[in-house]
Amino acid sequence: VRVQHAVDRHFFRVQYDFRKAEQRFIDNIKHAWTLSQLGEVLVKETDNLIPVERIGFFALHQPGNRLQLVAHRGFGQLERHVPQFEIEKLNSDLLLPAALDESVEAGISHETADGEVFRRWGLALVYSLLSRESEILAFLVLGKKRSDARFTMEDVDLVKNACTQAGLSIERIKLQEKLFLEQIESGRLRELNQLKSDFVSYVSHELKTPLANIREGTELLMDGAV
């Protein structure tokens, strides 16, 4: 274990060009068309640039504040059961990432995390993905860096900017899904209206001949009676 830890500390000291990495990251996010694709992009790109012990993308669904583990590396224990997100217990607007103080370099703006909770789940840094109206849509959670180094200002800003774009992408994906469902519903209503029209035409056609015969018979009876 000690040998592996030493190897990790040396091997995973990854350097990257911030601007190029940020642009590629955001471009890949913009090309995600489903929540699953978006989750995989966030997890893969973040872990490639900043290798961590574990990482997960959790979507927040309403009503009920239900968390869904969409994509992850190292959170297998949560695939079947994800803890309920108790939004009413928040004492922050989550505009800043939450982190253990010892996990980030000095001077980085962040919310000091609940140490007991973070250590229990192996977390070091958590980002909230927000809508334009600052509604919480999802979370990107990171464990410690595999190099055992602290998260740098560049690390935090890179992932923060990616999460900002990802929040916009979630809104776009939700709108696409809504429009798609509306199109399906509209098509279903058109189909029902056509079936109703066909049924009325069929019934009218089927009743036309009997009614004509009845009318003619009635007229003959009336003529005979006269």
FENCOR-V841461 format. One record per pair of residues at least 6 apart in sequence whose ideal C-beta (glycine too) atoms are under 6 Angstrom apart, sorted by the first residue. I is the first residue (numbers start at 0). J is the second residue. D is the distance in whole Angstrom. If there is no record, write none. Layout:
# FENCOR-V841461
i->I j->J d->D
i->I j->J d->D
This chain:
# FENCOR-V841461
i->7 j->145 d->5
i->8 j->146 d->5
i->8 j->147 d->5
i->11 j->50 d->4
i->11 j->145 d->4
i->11 j->146 d->4
i->12 j->146 d->5
i->15 j->48 d->5
i->17 j->153 d->5
i->20 j->48 d->6
i->21 j->157 d->6
i->21 j->160 d->6
i->24 j->44 d->5
i->24 j->161 d->5
i->25 j->164 d->5
i->27 j->40 d->5
i->28 j->40 d->6
i->28 j->164 d->5
i->28 j->165 d->5
i->28 j->168 d->5
i->31 j->37 d->4
i->31 j->40 d->5
i->31 j->168 d->6
i->34 j->58 d->6
i->34 j->69 d->6
i->34 j->172 d->6
i->37 j->168 d->6
i->38 j->56 d->4
i->38 j->69 d->4
i->38 j->70 d->3
i->39 j->70 d->5
i->41 j->56 d->5
i->41 j->139 d->6
i->41 j->165 d->6
i->42 j->54 d->5
i->42 j->56 d->6
i->42 j->70 d->5
i->45 j->54 d->6
i->45 j->158 d->6
i->46 j->54 d->5
i->46 j->72 d->6
i->49 j->154 d->5
i->50 j->145 d->4
i->51 j->141 d->5
i->51 j->142 d->5
i->51 j->144 d->6
i->52 j->142 d->4
i->52 j->143 d->5
i->52 j->145 d->6
i->53 j->73 d->3
i->53 j->74 d->6
i->53 j->121 d->6
i->53 j->142 d->4
i->54 j->72 d->5
i->54 j->141 d->5
i->55 j->68 d->6
i->55 j->71 d->4
i->55 j->74 d->4
i->55 j->140 d->5
i->56 j->69 d->5
i->56 j->70 d->5
i->56 j->139 d->6
i->57 j->66 d->5
i->57 j->68 d->6
i->57 j->138 d->5
i->58 j->67 d->5
i->58 j->69 d->5
i->58 j->137 d->5
i->59 j->66 d->6
i->59 j->135 d->6
i->59 j->137 d->6
i->64 j->84 d->5
i->64 j->86 d->5
i->66 j->81 d->4
i->66 j->84 d->5
i->68 j->77 d->5
i->68 j->81 d->5
i->91 j->110 d->5
i->93 j->127 d->4
i->95 j->108 d->6
i->95 j->109 d->5
i->95 j->110 d->5
i->96 j->109 d->5
i->96 j->124 d->6
i->96 j->126 d->5
i->97 j->110 d->4
i->97 j->112 d->4
i->97 j->125 d->5
i->98 j->109 d->4
i->98 j->112 d->6
i->98 j->124 d->5
i->99 j->112 d->5
i->99 j->117 d->5
i->99 j->123 d->6
i->100 j->111 d->6
i->102 j->123 d->4
i->103 j->109 d->6
i->103 j->149 d->6
i->103 j->150 d->5
i->104 j->149 d->5
i->104 j->151 d->6
i->107 j->152 d->6
i->107 j->155 d->5
i->121 j->142 d->5
i->122 j->140 d->6
i->123 j->141 d->6
i->123 j->142 d->6
i->123 j->143 d->5
i->124 j->141 d->4
i->124 j->150 d->6
i->125 j->138 d->6
i->125 j->140 d->5
i->126 j->139 d->5
i->126 j->162 d->4
i->127 j->135 d->5
i->127 j->138 d->6
i->128 j->136 d->5
i->128 j->137 d->4
i->128 j->162 d->5
i->128 j->165 d->5
i->128 j->166 d->4
i->129 j->166 d->5
i->130 j->136 d->6
i->130 j->170 d->6
i->136 j->166 d->6
i->136 j->169 d->5
i->139 j->162 d->6
